[in-house]
């Protein structure tokens, strides 16, 4: 059976790309889309920044036709600001608006946004209602289990947010106090999915870093789809591999070195096209070690890649990597 968010048909058991600050920009989304992700989100965008017309926030609204369906994710601590930000984001013409009630980092949560709203569900419900009423687009939410182990209140959150009109809920299986440490616990996600009152799609997020885990957790936790974040950084092939397994029951071989180089090059070129040569090259530096993770004695090449400042030079180094390691690893 197809999973639907409003009128958006995501097919059977969709794979979603998590919104990740400084990662899920259009160049990164491009390589994930090529590898079969079903639904993507922008990096999260500050509602205050949108209203102030801050350049960084406005640039994050950039979306491209080939990325659809795509959601713009916003966060904030003030209901009126979130309402206006929703109107601005709606004008950028995404397929949906997503609200971040899950970000655990201090400068978001301590300013009363992100996961901190798990401490004030009444305000969270009011804010969500304001967002839903400010757009014609479907509104979805991403959140966590609760603020800490004593306040795992996502069961109540799911019911109340559905009541004010959200069309899907993604739950990260950790509390805010866990940040990204420890194990994600999906048992509460399954309880919400089993709640007869819940009719919207429920997506699980947290710790899915292999085909086996995706397949096992799909059955064990009965979710409608999986959102993948950190495991896709430098490894957009995870979407392709999971889909291949669901379709055929076979584990697909990982990408060849030539393919790693090719995708890394595509990512770099898209980065330069979108941000200009200087920023594009600089921001790509954080991705090299992820693309070539597990390759022996790679440090020297990584050092050269992060200090290279022209596209031509980086292309040369990538070609050299391909030739050197392909023969060694063959």
N, C-alpha and C positions, 0 to 999 in steps of 0.2 A: 504493500500500500504506500502511495506517495505521501511524503510529509509536506505540509503546506503552512506557510506563514502568510496570512491574508490570502492574496491571490497568487503568491509566489510559489510555484511548484518546484520543490527541491529533489524530487525523485525519491527512491526508496533509500532510507538510511544515509542521509547526507553527511559529508565531511566538511567542517567549517574551519576557516583559518581565524585564529584568535587575533583580536586587535592588540598589537604589541608596540609600545612606545619606542620610537627610534628604530623599529624593525619593519613593521608592515606598511611601508610606503609603496607607491605605485611600482617601482622597479622590482621589489621583492614580491609584490602581489602578482606581477606578470609571470614570474617563473613558477609560482605556486599554481596559477591558473593553467599554465601549460601542462602541469602534472595532475590535473583533474580535480582540484578542489571545487566544491559545489557552491560555496557561499563565502564571501570575504567581508572584512570590515576595515575601515580606515584605522589609523592609529587613533587613540582616544583624543578628543579635542576639548579644550577648556571652554566652557560656556562664557566665562568672563572674557577670555581671549577673543572669542568670536564677536562679542559685543563691542569690545574695544577696537576691533578691526586689526588685531595683532597679526603681523605678517605670517608668523609661524603657524598660527591657528588657521588662518585663511588658506594657506598653501595646503594644509592637510585635507581641505575639502575637495581637492582635485580628484576626480574619478573619471574613468575612461569607459567607453561603451563595452569593450571586450571583457571588462571586469564583472559585468552583471551576472547574477544579482549581487549587489553590494550594499552594505549598510554603513551609515556614518554614525560613529559612536561619540556621544557627548557625556561630559560629567560636570558637576557643579554643586554648590552648597545652597544656592539661593533659588527659590522656586520661580520667581519672576524672571530672573536671568536665564534660567533653563528654558522657560517658555519662549523668550525672545530668540535664544540660541536655536531652538527647535525650528522656528520660522526661517531663520537664516540657513540652517542646514537643509531644510526642505527645498529651498530655492536652488540648491546645488544639484537637485534631482537624483538622489540616491533611490534605491528600491525600498529601503526602510530606515528607521531611526532606532539606534540602540542606546540604552542608558547604562552607564557604567556605575554599578553599585558594588564593585568587587575589588577595585584597585587598592592594594594594601599600603602603598608607599606613603611615607610620612607627609611629604608636601601636598599630597592629595587628601589622604584620610584625616590628617590633622587640621586641614582647613574645612573639615565638615563635609567633604565630598567623598566619592568612591565608597569604599567599604564602611566608612564611619556612619553612613546612614543606616547600617544594620543595627545601630544603637538607638535609632529613632524611627520605628516602622511607620508611625502615623505620618511623620514628615515625608518619608519615602513614598508612601501611598499618595499623599497630596501632590508631591512633585511629579510622580508618574502620571497621575490624572491630568495635571496641567500640560505635560508633554503630549499625551494622547490627544487632548482637545486642541492642540496647536498645530496639528498636521493631518493631512489626509492619508499619510503613509502609515503602514503597519509599524507599531512600536514594539521593540523587544527589549529584554533586560538581561544583563550578565551580573551575577552576584556570587557570593560565597555562602558557606553553611551558616555563618553567624560571625559575631565579633570575636568570641573566644569559646573555649569548651563549655562554659556555663551558659552560653546564650546562643545555642544552635537553633535559630528561629526561622530557618528558610522554609519550613513546612507552612508556617503561617504567612510568610512573605509571598510564597507562590500563590496561595489562595487569594490573598487580598489584591495582589497586583493583577491577577487574572480578572478579578471582579471590576477593576477600573479600566480594563480594556487592552492589556498587553497581548500580543499574538504568539509569543514564544519566550521561553526562559532558559538561559544557559547557567548551569551551576558549577562553579569550581569547587572540587571536593575538599577544600581546606577552609579553616576559619581565618579571619584577618590576622589574629595573633600568630598563626603559623607562618605567615608570609608565603614563601615558596619552599619551606623546609618540611621535613617529615614526610609521611605518606599521605597522599590524597585518599579520602575515605568517601566512597560513592554509595554507601548503604542508604544514607538519607535521601540521595537522589532517587534511588529505586522506590523508597517509600512514597515520595512525592508523585512519581510516575504511577504508582498503584492507587493513589488517592482518587476515589471515584468522582470527586468534585473537579478534578483537573482535566481539562479537555485540550489545552494547548500543547504543542510539542515541547518536550523537555530534552535539552542537550547536556551531555556530561563533558566536563573539562578537568584537566589535571592529571599529569603523569602518563598520558598515552604516548609512549615513545617507541612502540613496535607493532608490527602486524599482529602478532599473537595476542598482545594486550587488547588491541582494538576488537579483535574477533571474540575473545573471551568475555570482555566487559560488555560487549553488545548483548550477549546472551544473559550474562549474570545480572546486569543492572537494568535491563529492559528499556533503555533510553531510546529516543527517536533518532539520535545522531550524535556525532562526537565532534567537539571542537579541539583542534590541536594548535598549540602555541610553540613552546620552546623547541620541541622535537623537530619542527620544520625549519628551524634556522640553519642555513647551510645544507639542508637536506629536504628540499621540496618534493623529492621522490617518495616521501612517506605516504603522500596521498595516493599516488599511482600504485604503490605496493599494496596498500590496504584494499583499494578498490579491486585490484587484480585478484587478491585472495578471496574477497567476498564473491566475486564472479566465478572463479575457477577452482577455489580450494587449494591453489598452488602458491608457494612462496616465490615471488619474482626475484630474479637475481638483482643485486644492487647495481647502481650506475657504474659504468666503466670509467676509467680515468679520463678518457677522451670526452665523455659526457659531462663529467664534473667540470672539466676545463671549459667546455662549450657553454654550460649553464652559468658558470661564474662569469664568463665573458659577456653573455647576454645581459646578465644582471648589471654588470659594470656599464655596458653601453646604454642601457635604459636609465641608469642612474645619472649618467652624463647628460643624456637628452633632457631629462626632467629638471636637473638641478644646475646644469652648467658644468664645464670641465673641472674647475677647481673643487667645488663642493662635492660633485659627483664622485670624484676620485677619493677625496678625503673620507666621505661617509661610507665608501665601499670597504675601507680598510678593516672595519670590524668584522667583515664577513669571510675574509680569506681563510683563516684557520678553521672555520666551520666547514667550508667547502672541501677542504683537504684533510679533514680529521682522519687520523688513523694511518696516514701515509708516513712511513719511517723517514727519519732525518729530514723533516720538512722545514725545520726552523730557519735555516739559511735562506730558503726561498721566501718564507713568510716575511723575514726581515727586508728582503729586497722588494717584495710586493708593497709593503707598507711604506717604504721610503720612495718608491717610484712616483713621479709626479706628472707623467704624460701617458696618454692612452697607448701610444706606440710602444713605449718601454714596457708597460704592463703586459701588453699583447705578446711581446717578445719573451718575457719571463714565463708567461702561461704556456707558450709553445714549447719552451725549454723543459718545463715541468712535464708536459705531456710526453715529449720524446724520451726524457731520462727515465721517468718512472714506469712508463708503459713497457719498456724493455725489461726493467728490473722486476716488475710485478707479473710479467707474462709467464 
